[in-house]
Amino acid sequence: MLGEFRPYTKEMQTNHRRVKPTQKQLGAISPAVRREVRERSKGICELRVKCRGDKAAHMAHKRGRRRMEHKTTADDLWHVCLACHMWLDFTGDGERFKRSARGQNDGLD
């Protein structure tokens, strides 16, 4: 036989704590990381692809949150203006730029 039957009670289910962080938690930007990126950029768009050095107001992930395998660090972000952030996230050229900037032009991202 397979062994003794031990049901997993509702109490046991609700007392369970998640071990692996969620993608939202991995992609979250801590205040310390945000401060480090702002200091690095000095408040000016780091990409300057669709602007001429406009004021940076957005933190753009180099790799999408759903693909993060570690907590977000300053190296995972660019401080960009709205126009550059929209270009990065919503155009094919922007996606290709992110891939090449990560050095992983493998077609999987």
C-alpha positions in Angstrom: 0.0 0.0 0.0 0.9 3.6 -0.4 1.0 4.4 3.3 -1.0 6.2 5.9 -3.7 8.7 4.8 -2.9 12.1 6.2 -5.3 14.8 4.9 -4.1 18.4 4.5 -6.5 20.3 6.7 -7.8 23.8 6.0 -5.9 25.0 9.1 -2.7 23.6 7.7 -3.4 25.4 4.3 -4.0 28.8 5.9 -0.9 28.6 8.1 1.4 28.0 5.1 3.8 30.8 4.3 5.1 31.5 0.8 8.8 30.8 0.5 9.4 32.1 -3.1 8.8 35.9 -3.6 6.2 36.9 -6.1 7.1 38.6 -9.4 5.6 41.8 -8.1 7.9 41.6 -5.0 11.0 40.9 -7.2 10.2 43.8 -9.5 9.4 46.3 -6.7 11.9 49.1 -6.5 13.1 49.9 -2.9 13.6 53.5 -1.8 17.4 52.9 -1.6 17.6 51.6 -5.2 15.4 54.5 -6.4 17.7 57.0 -4.7 20.8 55.3 -6.2 19.3 55.5 -9.7 18.3 59.1 -9.3 21.8 60.0 -8.1 23.4 58.2 -11.1 21.2 60.0 -13.6 21.2 63.4 -11.9 17.6 63.8 -12.9 18.2 63.6 -16.7 16.9 60.9 -19.0 19.6 58.2 -19.3 18.6 57.0 -22.7 18.0 60.1 -24.7 16.5 58.1 -27.6 13.2 59.9 -28.0 14.2 63.1 -26.2 17.1 65.5 -25.9 17.9 65.0 -22.3 14.5 65.7 -20.8 13.8 65.5 -17.1 13.7 61.8 -16.0 10.5 60.9 -14.2 10.2 57.1 -14.6 12.1 54.0 -13.6 12.3 51.6 -16.5 13.2 47.9 -16.0 15.8 46.6 -18.4 14.2 43.2 -18.0 10.4 42.8 -17.5 9.1 42.1 -14.0 7.8 38.8 -15.0 11.3 37.7 -15.9 13.0 38.9 -12.8 15.0 36.2 -11.0 16.3 38.5 -8.2 15.2 41.6 -6.4 15.5 44.8 -8.5 18.9 46.5 -8.2 20.1 49.9 -9.6 21.8 48.0 -12.5 18.4 46.6 -13.5 16.9 50.1 -14.1 17.2 53.2 -16.3 15.9 56.6 -15.1 14.1 57.9 -18.2 11.6 60.5 -19.4 8.0 59.5 -20.4 8.8 59.5 -24.2 11.7 57.1 -23.8 9.8 54.8 -21.4 6.9 54.6 -23.8 9.4 53.8 -26.7 11.1 51.1 -24.6 7.9 49.3 -23.6 5.6 49.7 -26.6 7.7 49.5 -29.7 9.6 46.7 -31.3 12.7 48.9 -31.5 12.5 49.5 -27.8 12.2 45.8 -27.0 15.2 45.1 -29.2 17.2 47.9 -27.6 16.5 46.4 -24.1 17.6 43.0 -25.3 20.8 44.3 -26.8 21.5 46.4 -23.7 21.2 43.3 -21.5 23.6 41.5 -23.8 21.1 38.7 -24.3 19.9 38.9 -27.9 18.7 35.3 -27.7 15.1 35.9 -28.8 13.7 34.4 -25.6 12.9 37.7 -23.9 
